[in-house]
Amino acid sequence: MVMLHGWGLSKTDFEASGLAGNGTNTWHWNNMWFAAHGYAVLNYTARGFHRSCGQDPPSGYSYTSDPACQGKASWTHLADRRWEIRDTQYLAGLLVAAGIADPAKVVVTGDSYGGGQSWLLTLSQDKVMLPSGGLVPWQSPGGVPIRLAAAVPQFAWSDLAQALTDNGRASDAGPGAPPPGPHESPYGVEKQSYTDALFADGASTAQYAGPGDPTADLPGWFTAISAGEPTAQNDPLVAQALTQLETYRSAYYLPVPPPAQQVPVFAAQGLTDPLFPGIQLLQMVHKLTAAYPGYPVWSALGDLGHAYAANPHPLWASVNDQANAFLSAVLAGRQPALPRFTVTTVGCLPGQQVTTYHAGSFAALGTGLLRLRSTSPATVVNVTSPVPGPEAVETDPVANGGLPGTTGGCRVMNTATDPGVAAWTWTPHSPLTLAGAPVVHVTVGLDGTDGELAARLWDIDPATGKQALITRGVYRLTAPSPGQTRKLAFQLWPTAWALGAGHQLKLELTPDDSPTWRPDNLPATMTLTHISLTIPIRAS
C-alpha cells in the first residue's frame, strides 16, 4: 500500500498512532490500519518537500545545506509523470526486489496532491515515464514486472490546469447539461485565493525550480498566471504551464486503457470542495465509461475534501468502510459488491436532512429537472480594483478555512446581496433535494472583449434571515470586439442538497467574485437577459 500525501505536507499525512487516524480521511485508512491488516505500507515524503530536499521549518532543515540535494533535479516537479510518479514506481520496485511487496498487488492511495498522483498512476498502464518522455515497463530493479492492482484517490484533480484556472466549459454530460467544451480554451479564470495560498505554502515547505527548468518553473508560471488579462492570455510562460500541466500532470488527458490494463478505482470526492470540486471526478468517470461502460470505477461524494468542506466523521467512516470493502474484493479477485455511485447530501443547516443515495450513475441520482426562469434583466459592470462585498469575503475558501490546520464548514451568513451583483430569487412549491449540477442559461450582451461571469447559488431561509452557499461556478467570455451577444449555458459545481419547506433559491451572477476568483483587469459591461436555472432534483 503506497500512501501519498497532500501538497505542503509530508509522509506523516497518512501516518498514525492508532487505527482511528485523524477521525476523517485517515479513519481506518492509515499506515497502522493497513499494517494491522497484513499490508506492507510505504509512506514517504515527495521529492522537493520537507526533508526530501525541501524545507522543514520546525527542524530547521533546508535543501540549501544538504549535499545530497545538490547537482540533482531534487526540486518539486508538481506531480510530474517523469519525476514524482516515477519516484513512486521506483520505491515500490525496491520493496518488490526486497521480497516485501507482491508485484501483482500494489495499491496506491492519496489525498489532494497525492490523489492526483493516484489517478496518474491508475492510467499509466504500468509504464514508467523517463525524464526524456520515453516509456518503459514498470519493473523492479531485478526485472520483475509490477502491476498496479487498485487505486483509491481522495479529493483529487483529474485536470490540474482546469482546477486552478477554470473557464466554465466542463460538463458532467448529465440530463440537461451542456456538452463538454475545451477546458483551457479560452484561458480560464484563476482560482486566486487558492493559488496564492498554495504557492505560499510550497514556498515555505518545498524547493522550487527556476527558469532553468522550463518543465517545472512554478515561480515563473505563478507570476505569469497572476498577471491576469490581457497579459496572461498571450504570455508564452502561461502556454508553457498549461501544456506541461495537461501533458504530464493531468490524468484526464491520458488514453483510456483497454480492458486488460484497467485498474479498479474507488474515488472519494467532495461536493463542497472549492479547490477540486466534484466535476473533477465526474468528468473523469464520464470519459472512462464513455469508452468502456463497464470500466471498474466506483465513487463516493459528499461534504468532504478541502475547505470549506466540513469532513464529518460519520461520512468518512462510511466512505472508508466502502473503500476497505472495495480493496478486499479487488485483491481477492472479486467484483466489489458496491453501488457505482454513493452520494450523501450536505448537512449544513440546523435540522437539514442528510441522506445517502445509491445509483448506477451520477445522472441517475436525479429523478427530474426543476426549471426556474426570470424575465427580469440586469446589467453588471466590471471595474478595476474591485472591493469585495460581504458575500464575496465570506465565501472565500482560504480566508474561511482552506488550508491544513484551519477550520472548514459551510458558508452561512445573514441574507444579503453584494453591491453590483445581479440576483434572482425563486420559492419552490415544496421541499426538494438538489441532486446534480445546476445549469445556468443566460443571454449576455458583452460591452468589452473579455469578461468573467461568476455564479453563486444560495439557500435562503426567510424564517431565520440566513443564507447558505449551495454551489458556485465561473465562466470566461471573450469577444473579438465589443458589442457581442451570446447565449450561454454552463454548469455550476455538482451538489446534493436538501432544500427545506419555505426555503428559497437565489442565483447570483457577477463579473467579480474575488478573492475566490481573480478579478478581470479589463473593463466590461454585461447585460443579462433570458435567465433560467435548470436543477436536477430527486423526488422525496
C-alpha positions, 0 to 999 in steps of 0.5 A: 500500500503506497500512501501519498500525501497532500501538497505542503505536507509530508509522509506523516499525512497518512501516518498514525498512532492508532487505527482511528487516524485523524477521525476523517480521511485517515479513519481506518485508512492509515499506515497502522490500519493497513499494517494491522491488516497484513499490508506492507505500507510505504509512506514517504515524503515527495521529492522537493518537500520537507526533508526530501530536499525541501524545507522543514521549518520546525527542524530547521532543515533546508535543501540549501545545506544538504549535499545530497540535494545538490547537482540533482533535479531534487526540486518539486516537479508538481506531480510530474509523470517523469519525476514524482510518479516515477519516484513512486514506481521506483520505491515500490520496485525496491520493496518488490526486489526486497521480497516485501511487496507482491508485484501483482498487488500494489495499491496506491492511495492519496489525498489532494496532491497525492490523489492526483498522483493516484489517478496518474498512476491508475492510467499509466498502464504500468509504464514508467515515464523517463525524464526524456518522455520515453516509456518503459515497463514498470519493473523492479530493479531485478526485472520483475514486472509490477502491476498496479492492482487498485487505486483509491484517490481522495479529493483529487484533480483529474485536470490540474490546469482546469482546477486552478484556472477554470473557464466554465466549459466542463460538463458532467454530460448529465440530463440537461447539461451542456456538452463538454467544451475545451477546458483551457480554451479560452484561458480560464479564470484563476482560482486566486485565493487558492493559488496564492495560498498554495504557492505560499505554502510550497514556498515555505515547505518545498524547493522550487525550480527556476527558469532553468527548468522550463518543465517545472518553473512554478515561480515563473508560471505563478507570476505569469498566471497572476498577471491576469488579462490581457497579459496572461492570455498571450504570455508564452510562460502561461502556454508553457504551464498549461501544456506541461500541466495537461501533458504530464500532470493531468490524468484526464488527458491520458488514453483510456486503457483497454480492458486488460490494463484497467485498474479498479478505482474507488474515488472519494470526492467532495461536493463542497470542495472549492479547490477540486470540486466534484466535476473533477471526478465526474468528468473523469468517470464520464470519459472512462465509461464513455469508452468502456461502460463497464470500466471498474470505477466506483465513487463516493461524494459528499461534504468532504475534501478541502475547505470549506468542506466540513469532513464529518466523521460519520461520512468518512467512516462510511466512505472508508468502510466502502473503500476497505470493502472495495480493496478486499474484493479487488485483491481477492479477485472479486467484483466489489459488491458496491453501488457505482455511485454513493452520494450523501447530501450536505448537512449544513443547516440546523435540522437539514436532512442528510441522506445517502443515495445509491445509483448506477450513475451520477445522472441517475441520482436525479429523478427530474429537472426543476426549471426556474426562469426570470424575465427580469434583466440586469446589467453588471459592470466590471471595474478595476480594483474591485472591493469585495462585498460581504458575500464575496469575503465570506465565501472565500475558501482560504480566508474561511478555512482552506488550508491544513490546520484551519477550520472548514464548514459551510458558508452561512451568513445573514441574507444579503446581496453584494453591491453590483451583483445581479440576483434572482430569487425563486420559492419552490412549491415544496421541499426538494433535494438538489441532486446534480449540477445546476445549469445556468442559461443566460443571454449576455450582451458583452460591452468589452472583449473579455469578461468573467461571469461568476455564479453563486447559488444560495439557500435562503431561509426567510424564517431565520434571515440566513443564507447558505452557499449551495454551489458556485461556478465561473465562466470566461467570455471573450469577444473579438470586439465589443458589442457581442451577444451570446447565449450561454449555458454552463454548469455550476459545481455538482451538489446534493442538497436538501432544500427545506419547506419555505426555503428559497433559491437565489442565483447570483451572477457577477463579473467579480467574485474575488478573492475566490476568483481573480478579478478581470483587469479589463473593463466590461459591461454585461447585460443579462437577459433570458435567465433560467436555472435548470436543477436536477432534483430527486423526488422525496 
